[in-house]
Amino acid sequence: MSKLGRKNENDTIFLNPSQDSRKKSIIESIVDIVIGFGMYLPINFFILPMFAGEIANQELIGFLQITAIFTTVAFVRKYAVRRWFSKMRF
């Protein structure tokens, strides 16, 4: 509240009920981890054997490619889960 007892725009930011609650954040994190685990099992099964030679020879380019694949998948997964949870009401 401002000095005169009136609410200003900054006060309503902190009182917005649509902001993430702790419960919602915990559930979102758990769902994200479970989805990630389920996604990375088949990705590991198919992607890592494709780079077996690069891994065995410790080639930097192979490691960078693997990292780029996993980072891209993680970004897309996290973005999708975040957008899904932002539309949910708790």
A tleap script that builds the chain and sets N, CA, C and O, in Angstrom:
source leaprc.protein.ff14SB
mol = sequence {
  NMET SER LYS LEU GLY ARG LYS ASN GLU ASN
  ASP THR ILE PHE LEU ASN PRO SER GLN ASP
  SER ARG LYS LYS SER ILE ILE GLU SER ILE
  VAL ASP ILE VAL ILE GLY PHE GLY MET TYR
  LEU PRO ILE ASN PHE PHE ILE LEU PRO MET
  PHE ALA GLY GLU ILE ALA ASN GLN GLU LEU
  ILE GLY PHE LEU GLN ILE THR ALA ILE PHE
  THR THR VAL ALA PHE VAL ARG LYS TYR ALA
  VAL ARG ARG TRP PHE SER LYS MET ARG CPHE
}
set mol.1.N position { 0.844 -1.180 0.000 }
set mol.1.CA position { 0.000 0.000 0.000 }
set mol.1.C position { 0.889 1.243 0.000 }
set mol.1.O position { 1.993 1.251 0.545 }
set mol.2.N position { 0.376 2.263 -0.616 }
set mol.2.CA position { 1.110 3.516 -0.625 }
set mol.2.C position { 0.921 4.225 0.708 }
set mol.2.O position { 0.188 3.741 1.571 }
set mol.3.N position { 1.568 5.355 0.879 }
set mol.3.CA position { 1.521 6.083 2.139 }
set mol.3.C position { 0.116 6.557 2.488 }
set mol.3.O position { -0.201 6.723 3.666 }
set mol.4.N position { -0.726 6.775 1.495 }
set mol.4.CA position { -2.069 7.283 1.735 }
set mol.4.C position { -3.098 6.167 1.910 }
set mol.4.O position { -4.295 6.438 2.009 }
set mol.5.N position { -2.641 4.918 1.948 }
set mol.5.CA position { -3.566 3.814 2.158 }
set mol.5.C position { -4.197 3.288 0.890 }
set mol.5.O position { -5.080 2.432 0.944 }
set mol.6.N position { -3.755 3.791 -0.256 }
set mol.6.CA position { -4.290 3.309 -1.524 }
set mol.6.C position { -3.334 2.287 -2.120 }
set mol.6.O position { -2.123 2.355 -1.915 }
set mol.7.N position { -3.891 1.351 -2.849 }
set mol.7.CA position { -3.050 0.374 -3.532 }
set mol.7.C position { -2.505 0.999 -4.799 }
set mol.7.O position { -3.198 1.740 -5.495 }
set mol.8.N position { -1.267 0.691 -5.082 }
set mol.8.CA position { -0.723 1.094 -6.367 }
set mol.8.C position { -0.453 -0.161 -7.188 }
set mol.8.O position { -0.661 -1.272 -6.700 }
set mol.9.N position { 0.003 -0.001 -8.415 }
set mol.9.CA position { 0.179 -1.136 -9.316 }
set mol.9.C position { 1.195 -2.133 -8.785 }
set mol.9.O position { 1.037 -3.334 -9.005 }
set mol.10.N position { 2.226 -1.681 -8.098 }
set mol.10.CA position { 3.245 -2.582 -7.585 }
set mol.10.C position { 2.703 -3.492 -6.496 }
set mol.10.O position { 3.162 -4.627 -6.367 }
set mol.11.N position { 1.741 -3.028 -5.711 }
set mol.11.CA position { 1.161 -3.848 -4.649 }
set mol.11.C position { 0.401 -5.041 -5.229 }
set mol.11.O position { 0.437 -6.128 -4.652 }
set mol.12.N position { -0.276 -4.860 -6.343 }
set mol.12.CA position { -1.088 -5.941 -6.903 }
set mol.12.C position { -0.222 -7.029 -7.520 }
set mol.12.O position { -0.680 -8.164 -7.656 }
set mol.13.N position { 0.997 -6.723 -7.892 }
set mol.13.CA position { 1.887 -7.731 -8.449 }
set mol.13.C position { 2.141 -8.832 -7.421 }
set mol.13.O position { 2.167 -10.014 -7.763 }
set mol.14.N position { 2.325 -8.442 -6.171 }
set mol.14.CA position { 2.644 -9.411 -5.139 }
set mol.14.C position { 1.405 -10.121 -4.595 }
set mol.14.O position { 1.534 -11.131 -3.903 }
set mol.15.N position { 0.243 -9.626 -4.885 }
set mol.15.CA position { -0.986 -10.216 -4.383 }
set mol.15.C position { -1.748 -10.985 -5.449 }
set mol.15.O position { -2.871 -11.425 -5.204 }
set mol.16.N position { -1.163 -11.155 -6.622 }
set mol.16.CA position { -1.826 -11.816 -7.739 }
set mol.16.C position { -1.975 -13.310 -7.451 }
set mol.16.O position { -0.968 -14.006 -7.316 }
set mol.17.N position { -3.201 -13.818 -7.355 }
set mol.17.CA position { -3.382 -15.227 -7.030 }
set mol.17.C position { -2.988 -16.174 -8.155 }
set mol.17.O position { -2.855 -17.375 -7.923 }
set mol.18.N position { -2.800 -15.664 -9.363 }
set mol.18.CA position { -2.432 -16.544 -10.467 }
set mol.18.C position { -0.928 -16.824 -10.509 }
set mol.18.O position { -0.471 -17.613 -11.337 }
set mol.19.N position { -0.157 -16.186 -9.627 }
set mol.19.CA position { 1.263 -16.459 -9.582 }
set mol.19.C position { 1.500 -17.867 -9.067 }
set mol.19.O position { 0.649 -18.445 -8.390 }
set mol.20.N position { 2.668 -18.417 -9.396 }
set mol.20.CA position { 2.997 -19.774 -8.969 }
set mol.20.C position { 2.995 -19.898 -7.453 }
set mol.20.O position { 3.562 -19.072 -6.738 }
set mol.21.N position { 2.350 -20.941 -6.991 }
set mol.21.CA position { 2.414 -21.277 -5.579 }
set mol.21.C position { 3.547 -22.274 -5.391 }
set mol.21.O position { 4.056 -22.832 -6.362 }
set mol.22.N position { 3.935 -22.495 -4.161 }
set mol.22.CA position { 4.981 -23.480 -3.894 }
set mol.22.C position { 4.528 -24.871 -4.311 }
set mol.22.O position { 5.298 -25.637 -4.891 }
set mol.23.N position { 3.267 -25.195 -4.012 }
set mol.23.CA position { 2.724 -26.503 -4.378 }
set mol.23.C position { 2.780 -26.703 -5.885 }
set mol.23.O position { 3.193 -27.761 -6.360 }
set mol.24.N position { 2.370 -25.702 -6.628 }
set mol.24.CA position { 2.379 -25.785 -8.089 }
set mol.24.C position { 3.807 -25.941 -8.612 }
set mol.24.O position { 4.049 -26.715 -9.538 }
set mol.25.N position { 4.740 -25.217 -8.027 }
set mol.25.CA position { 6.136 -25.307 -8.461 }
set mol.25.C position { 6.715 -26.687 -8.193 }
set mol.25.O position { 7.448 -27.226 -9.022 }
set mol.26.N position { 6.394 -27.259 -7.049 }
set mol.26.CA position { 6.885 -28.597 -6.712 }
set mol.26.C position { 6.301 -29.630 -7.675 }
set mol.26.O position { 7.019 -30.493 -8.179 }
set mol.27.N position { 4.995 -29.535 -7.927 }
set mol.27.CA position { 4.352 -30.477 -8.849 }
set mol.27.C position { 4.932 -30.330 -10.251 }
set mol.27.O position { 5.194 -31.327 -10.924 }
set mol.28.N position { 5.132 -29.093 -10.690 }
set mol.28.CA position { 5.715 -28.858 -12.014 }
set mol.28.C position { 7.109 -29.468 -12.103 }
set mol.28.O position { 7.447 -30.084 -13.114 }
set mol.29.N position { 7.915 -29.308 -11.072 }
set mol.29.CA position { 9.268 -29.864 -11.078 }
set mol.29.C position { 9.247 -31.385 -11.129 }
set mol.29.O position { 10.018 -31.996 -11.868 }
set mol.30.N position { 8.369 -31.994 -10.346 }
set mol.30.CA position { 8.272 -33.460 -10.338 }
set mol.30.C position { 7.811 -33.975 -11.691 }
set mol.30.O position { 8.371 -34.939 -12.214 }
set mol.31.N position { 6.789 -33.336 -12.264 }
set mol.31.CA position { 6.288 -33.746 -13.579 }
set mol.31.C position { 7.385 -33.590 -14.632 }
set mol.31.O position { 7.548 -34.460 -15.487 }
set mol.32.N position { 8.134 -32.495 -14.577 }
set mol.32.CA position { 9.205 -32.256 -15.535 }
set mol.32.C position { 10.279 -33.338 -15.427 }
set mol.32.O position { 10.773 -33.821 -16.446 }
set mol.33.N position { 10.639 -33.715 -14.222 }
set mol.33.CA position { 11.657 -34.745 -14.019 }
set mol.33.C position { 11.169 -36.101 -14.529 }
set mol.33.O position { 11.912 -36.820 -15.197 }
set mol.34.N position { 9.928 -36.447 -14.215 }
set mol.34.CA position { 9.380 -37.738 -14.656 }
set mol.34.C position { 9.302 -37.793 -16.187 }
set mol.34.O position { 9.673 -38.800 -16.790 }
set mol.35.N position { 8.827 -36.729 -16.806 }
set mol.35.CA position { 8.758 -36.681 -18.275 }
set mol.35.C position { 10.164 -36.771 -18.871 }
set mol.35.O position { 10.391 -37.488 -19.845 }
set mol.36.N position { 11.102 -36.035 -18.275 }
set mol.36.CA position { 12.488 -36.079 -18.748 }
set mol.36.C position { 13.076 -37.473 -18.652 }
set mol.36.O position { 13.740 -37.932 -19.582 }
set mol.37.N position { 12.842 -38.152 -17.539 }
set mol.37.CA position { 13.335 -39.520 -17.371 }
set mol.37.C position { 12.764 -40.426 -18.453 }
set mol.37.O position { 13.488 -41.211 -19.064 }
set mol.38.N position { 11.460 -40.311 -18.685 }
set mol.38.CA position { 10.813 -41.122 -19.707 }
set mol.38.C position { 11.300 -40.812 -21.111 }
set mol.38.O position { 11.357 -41.701 -21.960 }
set mol.39.N position { 11.649 -39.565 -21.358 }
set mol.39.CA position { 12.128 -39.174 -22.686 }
set mol.39.C position { 13.572 -39.602 -22.923 }
set mol.39.O position { 13.928 -40.031 -24.021 }
set mol.40.N position { 14.400 -39.483 -21.886 }
set mol.40.CA position { 15.825 -39.722 -22.087 }
set mol.40.C position { 16.199 -41.194 -22.153 }
set mol.40.O position { 17.261 -41.525 -22.681 }
set mol.41.N position { 15.365 -42.088 -21.638 }
set mol.41.CA position { 15.678 -43.512 -21.781 }
set mol.41.C position { 15.765 -43.911 -23.256 }
set mol.41.O position { 16.790 -44.453 -23.669 }
set mol.42.N position { 14.734 -43.666 -24.063 }
set mol.42.CA position { 14.876 -44.030 -25.484 }
set mol.42.C position { 15.887 -43.155 -26.231 }
set mol.42.O position { 16.540 -43.627 -27.162 }
set mol.43.N position { 16.023 -41.900 -25.839 }
set mol.43.CA position { 17.006 -41.038 -26.509 }
set mol.43.C position { 18.413 -41.590 -26.276 }
set mol.43.O position { 19.215 -41.652 -27.208 }
set mol.44.N position { 18.718 -41.991 -25.035 }
set mol.44.CA position { 20.019 -42.603 -24.751 }
set mol.44.C position { 20.207 -43.880 -25.565 }
set mol.44.O position { 21.293 -44.134 -26.087 }
set mol.45.N position { 19.171 -44.665 -25.671 }
set mol.45.CA position { 19.242 -45.935 -26.385 }
set mol.45.C position { 19.586 -45.733 -27.858 }
set mol.45.O position { 20.329 -46.529 -28.433 }
set mol.46.N position { 19.052 -44.672 -28.477 }
set mol.46.CA position { 19.283 -44.444 -29.901 }
set mol.46.C position { 20.446 -43.493 -30.196 }
set mol.46.O position { 21.188 -43.705 -31.154 }
set mol.47.N position { 20.606 -42.462 -29.392 }
set mol.47.CA position { 21.612 -41.437 -29.689 }
set mol.47.C position { 23.026 -41.878 -29.309 }
set mol.47.O position { 23.952 -41.737 -30.108 }
set mol.48.N position { 23.199 -42.404 -28.112 }
set mol.48.CA position { 24.556 -42.743 -27.662 }
set mol.48.C position { 25.249 -43.781 -28.541 }
set mol.48.O position { 26.439 -43.626 -28.815 }
set mol.49.N position { 24.561 -44.837 -28.997 }
set mol.49.CA position { 25.256 -45.766 -29.909 }
set mol.49.C position { 25.695 -45.118 -31.225 }
set mol.49.O position { 26.681 -45.543 -31.826 }
set mol.50.N position { 24.977 -44.108 -31.665 }
set mol.50.CA position { 25.369 -43.409 -32.894 }
set mol.50.C position { 26.709 -42.695 -32.725 }
set mol.50.O position { 27.427 -42.463 -33.698 }
set mol.51.N position { 27.036 -42.350 -31.484 }
set mol.51.CA position { 28.268 -41.616 -31.202 }
set mol.51.C position { 29.295 -42.477 -30.468 }
set mol.51.O position { 30.190 -41.942 -29.814 }
set mol.52.N position { 29.179 -43.797 -30.566 }
set mol.52.CA position { 30.087 -44.694 -29.833 }
set mol.52.C position { 31.545 -44.463 -30.221 }
set mol.52.O position { 32.422 -44.448 -29.357 }
set mol.53.N position { 31.804 -44.287 -31.494 }
set mol.53.CA position { 33.179 -44.051 -31.944 }
set mol.53.C position { 33.745 -42.751 -31.407 }
set mol.53.O position { 34.889 -42.699 -30.955 }
set mol.54.N position { 32.938 -41.701 -31.458 }
set mol.54.CA position { 33.382 -40.401 -30.948 }
set mol.54.C position { 33.619 -40.438 -29.439 }
set mol.54.O position { 34.549 -39.816 -28.926 }
set mol.55.N position { 32.764 -41.173 -28.744 }
set mol.55.CA position { 32.926 -41.288 -27.289 }
set mol.55.C position { 34.199 -42.075 -26.974 }
set mol.55.O position { 34.979 -41.674 -26.109 }
set mol.56.N position { 34.410 -43.185 -27.669 }
set mol.56.CA position { 35.593 -44.015 -27.434 }
set mol.56.C position { 36.876 -43.252 -27.735 }
set mol.56.O position { 37.873 -43.405 -27.030 }
set mol.57.N position { 36.852 -42.429 -28.785 }
set mol.57.CA position { 38.040 -41.656 -29.167 }
set mol.57.C position { 38.123 -40.305 -28.464 }
set mol.57.O position { 39.063 -39.540 -28.681 }
set mol.58.N position { 37.154 -40.022 -27.638 }
set mol.58.CA position { 37.078 -38.754 -26.888 }
set mol.58.C position { 37.199 -37.541 -27.811 }
set mol.58.O position { 37.974 -36.619 -27.557 }
set mol.59.N position { 36.414 -37.567 -28.886 }
set mol.59.CA position { 36.424 -36.459 -29.846 }
set mol.59.C position { 35.509 -35.342 -29.363 }
set mol.59.O position { 34.347 -35.581 -29.034 }
set mol.60.N position { 36.028 -34.146 -29.322 }
set mol.60.CA position { 35.298 -32.986 -28.829 }
set mol.60.C position { 34.045 -32.708 -29.655 }
set mol.60.O position { 33.001 -32.366 -29.098 }
set mol.61.N position { 34.135 -32.851 -30.969 }
set mol.61.CA position { 32.985 -32.581 -31.840 }
set mol.61.C position { 31.828 -33.512 -31.497 }
set mol.61.O position { 30.677 -33.076 -31.464 }
set mol.62.N position { 32.110 -34.771 -31.246 }
set mol.62.CA position { 31.069 -35.720 -30.864 }
set mol.62.C position { 30.411 -35.339 -29.554 }
set mol.62.O position { 29.190 -35.409 -29.416 }
set mol.63.N position { 31.228 -34.934 -28.592 }
set mol.63.CA position { 30.668 -34.511 -27.296 }
set mol.63.C position { 29.799 -33.268 -27.445 }
set mol.63.O position { 28.753 -33.152 -26.807 }
set mol.64.N position { 30.236 -32.346 -28.285 }
set mol.64.CA position { 29.450 -31.133 -28.517 }
set mol.64.C position { 28.122 -31.458 -29.204 }
set mol.64.O position { 27.096 -30.855 -28.889 }
set mol.65.N position { 28.139 -32.399 -30.133 }
set mol.65.CA position { 26.904 -32.791 -30.809 }
set mol.65.C position { 25.928 -33.466 -29.847 }
set mol.65.O position { 24.731 -33.179 -29.865 }
set mol.66.N position { 26.442 -34.358 -29.015 }
set mol.66.CA position { 25.597 -35.020 -28.016 }
set mol.66.C position { 25.007 -33.985 -27.062 }
set mol.66.O position { 23.815 -34.024 -26.755 }
set mol.67.N position { 25.832 -33.077 -26.603 }
set mol.67.CA position { 25.381 -32.024 -25.688 }
set mol.67.C position { 24.322 -31.152 -26.345 }
set mol.67.O position { 23.343 -30.782 -25.698 }
set mol.68.N position { 24.499 -30.819 -27.612 }
set mol.68.CA position { 23.516 -30.002 -28.330 }
set mol.68.C position { 22.177 -30.725 -28.445 }
set mol.68.O position { 21.125 -30.104 -28.296 }
set mol.69.N position { 22.207 -32.024 -28.708 }
set mol.69.CA position { 20.962 -32.801 -28.811 }
set mol.69.C position { 20.232 -32.802 -27.470 }
set mol.69.O position { 19.038 -32.509 -27.404 }
set mol.70.N position { 20.962 -33.136 -26.398 }
set mol.70.CA position { 20.330 -33.197 -25.082 }
set mol.70.C position { 19.848 -31.818 -24.607 }
set mol.70.O position { 18.803 -31.716 -23.965 }
set mol.71.N position { 20.595 -30.777 -24.914 }
set mol.71.CA position { 20.192 -29.426 -24.534 }
set mol.71.C position { 18.934 -29.006 -25.284 }
set mol.71.O position { 18.034 -28.412 -24.691 }
set mol.72.N position { 18.858 -29.301 -26.563 }
set mol.72.CA position { 17.672 -28.964 -27.353 }
set mol.72.C position { 16.442 -29.696 -26.843 }
set mol.72.O position { 15.375 -29.100 -26.697 }
set mol.73.N position { 16.588 -30.986 -26.572 }
set mol.73.CA position { 15.464 -31.767 -26.038 }
set mol.73.C position { 15.029 -31.215 -24.680 }
set mol.73.O position { 13.834 -31.088 -24.414 }
set mol.74.N position { 15.991 -30.889 -23.831 }
set mol.74.CA position { 15.665 -30.351 -22.506 }
set mol.74.C position { 14.952 -29.008 -22.616 }
set mol.74.O position { 14.000 -28.752 -21.879 }
set mol.75.N position { 15.402 -28.150 -23.529 }
set mol.75.CA position { 14.763 -26.849 -23.702 }
set mol.75.C position { 13.312 -27.006 -24.154 }
set mol.75.O position { 12.411 -26.375 -23.601 }
set mol.76.N position { 13.095 -27.845 -25.155 }
set mol.76.CA position { 11.737 -28.042 -25.672 }
set mol.76.C position { 10.842 -28.639 -24.594 }
set mol.76.O position { 9.702 -28.207 -24.422 }
set mol.77.N position { 11.359 -29.642 -23.859 }
set mol.77.CA position { 10.580 -30.265 -22.788 }
set mol.77.C position { 10.230 -29.253 -21.706 }
set mol.77.O position { 9.076 -29.164 -21.285 }
set mol.78.N position { 11.211 -28.500 -21.262 }
set mol.78.CA position { 10.986 -27.529 -20.191 }
set mol.78.C position { 10.007 -26.447 -20.632 }
set mol.78.O position { 9.136 -26.049 -19.859 }
set mol.79.N position { 10.140 -25.972 -21.856 }
set mol.79.CA position { 9.236 -24.950 -22.373 }
set mol.79.C position { 7.803 -25.480 -22.416 }
set mol.79.O position { 6.868 -24.799 -21.995 }
set mol.80.N position { 7.639 -26.705 -22.930 }
set mol.80.CA position { 6.297 -27.283 -23.033 }
set mol.80.C position { 5.663 -27.491 -21.658 }
set mol.80.O position { 4.488 -27.182 -21.458 }
set mol.81.N position { 6.435 -28.008 -20.727 }
set mol.81.CA position { 5.899 -28.231 -19.369 }
set mol.81.C position { 5.568 -26.896 -18.713 }
set mol.81.O position { 4.534 -26.781 -18.054 }
set mol.82.N position { 6.404 -25.901 -18.873 }
set mol.82.CA position { 6.163 -24.589 -18.263 }
set mol.82.C position { 4.899 -23.955 -18.821 }
set mol.82.O position { 4.098 -23.404 -18.067 }
set mol.83.N position { 4.710 -24.029 -20.148 }
set mol.83.CA position { 3.504 -23.462 -20.772 }
set mol.83.C position { 2.262 -24.225 -20.323 }
set mol.83.O position { 1.221 -23.618 -20.074 }
set mol.84.N position { 2.359 -25.544 -20.219 }
set mol.84.CA position { 1.241 -26.383 -19.777 }
set mol.84.C position { 0.835 -26.002 -18.356 }
set mol.84.O position { -0.353 -25.850 -18.071 }
set mol.85.N position { 1.805 -25.848 -17.471 }
set mol.85.CA position { 1.491 -25.519 -16.082 }
set mol.85.C position { 1.034 -24.068 -15.920 }
set mol.85.O position { 0.286 -23.757 -14.992 }
set mol.86.N position { 1.473 -23.185 -16.807 }
set mol.86.CA position { 1.025 -21.784 -16.694 }
set mol.86.C position { -0.462 -21.658 -17.019 }
set mol.86.O position { -1.110 -20.707 -16.582 }
set mol.87.N position { -1.007 -22.606 -17.779 }
set mol.87.CA position { -2.426 -22.587 -18.118 }
set mol.87.C position { -3.284 -23.289 -17.079 }
set mol.87.O position { -4.506 -23.146 -17.092 }
set mol.88.N position { -2.662 -24.050 -16.174 }
set mol.88.CA position { -3.423 -24.798 -15.158 }
set mol.88.C position { -3.809 -23.895 -14.001 }
set mol.88.O position { -3.118 -22.927 -13.683 }
set mol.89.N position { -4.905 -24.227 -13.395 }
set mol.89.CA position { -5.371 -23.513 -12.206 }
set mol.89.C position { -5.206 -24.419 -10.990 }
set mol.89.O position { -5.681 -25.555 -10.998 }
set mol.90.N position { -4.553 -23.943 -9.970 }
set mol.90.CA position { -4.366 -24.708 -8.730 }
set mol.90.C position { -5.075 -24.018 -7.602 }
set mol.90.O position { -5.044 -24.496 -6.468 }
savepdb mol mol.pdb
quit
